[in-house]
Amino acid sequence: MEYLADRITIDPLICNGKPTIRGKRITVQTIIEFLSAGEDIENILHQYPSLERADIEACLRFAADLMSRNYVIKSVA
């Protein structure tokens, strides 16, 4: 199990290895999708009482870190 930013966990046995919050079955993707749909942090915290504001902030940092990397798109023939 690997920890990123003390809050994001990657474990192949939880959610098929998708990044989750502190080993819970709440994926970073789920939180980012809620935020991108216009949900505010307080509403997300209400829907997921086991989360903390710092968990959501860690999701945003995690996503930002992914976007700071260089990617190469290869065509598949």
C-alpha positions as CSV (number, residue, x, y, z in Angstrom):
1,M,0.0,0.0,0.0
2,E,1.3,3.4,-0.9
3,Y,0.4,6.7,0.7
4,L,0.5,10.0,-1.1
5,A,0.1,13.3,0.7
6,D,-0.7,11.3,3.8
7,R,-4.3,11.0,2.6
8,I,-4.4,9.3,-0.8
9,T,-4.0,5.6,-0.7
10,I,-3.2,3.2,-3.6
11,D,-3.9,-0.4,-2.8
12,P,-4.5,-3.0,-5.5
13,L,-7.0,-4.7,-3.2
14,I,-9.2,-1.6,-2.7
15,C,-11.3,-0.3,-5.7
16,N,-9.1,-2.1,-8.2
17,G,-6.1,0.0,-7.3
18,K,-7.7,3.3,-8.0
19,P,-6.4,6.1,-5.7
20,T,-8.7,6.3,-2.6
21,I,-9.0,8.5,0.5
22,R,-7.2,7.0,3.5
23,G,-8.0,3.4,2.4
24,K,-11.7,4.0,2.3
25,R,-13.8,2.9,-0.7
26,I,-14.1,6.6,-1.7
27,T,-12.0,7.2,-4.8
28,V,-10.3,10.4,-5.7
29,Q,-12.1,10.3,-9.0
30,T,-15.5,10.4,-7.2
31,I,-14.6,13.5,-5.3
32,I,-13.1,15.2,-8.4
33,E,-16.3,14.4,-10.3
34,F,-18.5,15.8,-7.5
35,L,-16.5,19.0,-7.6
36,S,-16.5,19.3,-11.4
37,A,-20.3,18.9,-11.3
38,G,-20.5,22.0,-9.1
39,E,-20.9,20.4,-5.7
40,D,-19.4,22.4,-2.9
41,I,-17.0,20.9,-0.3
42,E,-19.6,21.3,2.5
43,N,-22.1,19.2,0.6
44,I,-19.6,16.5,-0.1
45,L,-18.6,16.4,3.5
46,H,-22.3,16.1,4.4
47,Q,-22.7,13.2,2.0
48,Y,-19.6,11.4,3.2
49,P,-19.3,12.1,7.0
50,S,-16.1,10.1,7.3
51,L,-14.3,12.6,5.1
52,E,-12.4,15.7,6.3
53,R,-11.9,18.9,4.4
54,A,-8.2,18.0,4.2
55,D,-9.1,14.8,2.3
56,I,-10.8,16.8,-0.4
57,E,-7.9,19.2,-0.6
58,A,-5.6,16.2,-1.0
59,C,-7.7,15.0,-3.9
60,L,-7.3,18.4,-5.6
61,R,-3.5,18.4,-4.9
62,F,-3.3,14.8,-6.3
63,A,-5.1,15.7,-9.5
64,A,-3.0,18.9,-9.9
65,D,0.2,16.8,-9.5
66,L,-1.0,14.4,-12.2
67,M,-1.6,17.3,-14.6
68,S,1.9,18.8,-13.9
69,R,3.5,15.8,-15.6
70,N,4.4,15.5,-19.3
71,Y,2.4,13.0,-21.4
72,V,3.0,11.6,-24.9
73,I,0.1,10.4,-27.0
74,K,0.9,7.6,-29.3
75,S,-1.3,6.6,-32.2
76,V,-2.5,3.0,-32.2
77,A,-2.4,1.5,-35.7
